Amino acid sequence: MNYQHLQQTWADFSVRITAFIEQLGLDRLSLQADHAALRVNNNQTAQLLADEFSQYGEVISNNMINGRPILIIKLTEPLVIGSMQITCVELPFPSDKAYPVEGWEHIELVFPSQAQTCEALVAELIEHAPQLASIIDNAQAGVGKIKVKQSSPKGDNERLANPTIAFKANGICVKVHPHDIQTIIASEQ
């Protein structure tokens, strides 16, 4: 897998992500997408992509998160999904988990909020998008096709809480959190 492969698979990924956002009803909230994320299974591929992406943008963060380097690359030309422009790509180096498919895996949407915890974020999100209540309830009960995961990932130097809710189905994922990735990176300075 290389940069050219990612360019070729972006259109299909965009269609699938857009449909998933609509299925979740998040399209009605007019959220901004702050970044798209990749999944790779070996360090050589991750390094190759890091080198190739450096021709199309600048690494604005190289942080250890959960024991592995994760790069955030700010692109010179944004990626486009529908009306959303995505200015950053997240490139995690592999962990001990192997992914069934390498390539584009998720996008992250910013839901402006002061929530400090996942519970507060879920409550606020359901207030604005009530249809998510049944999706979240079904996932907690282990039924339904959509998996829901709540987490508070944190880089070594982050000072800003950014609770995250991830919705996963059919090999793709949409994550929702209160703060843009560039705001989080700025909080580390």
RAVEN-V349041 format. One line per field, one symbol per residue. ss: DSSP state (@ for helix, = for strand, . for the rest). A space follows every 10 residues. Layout:
ss: ???
This chain:
ss: ..@@@@@@@@ @@@@@@@@@@ @@@@.@@@@. .========. ..@@@@@@@@ @@@...==== =====..=== ========== =..======= ==........ ..======== .......@@@ @@@@@@@@.. .@@@@@@@@@ ......==== =......... ...======. .======... @@@@@@@..
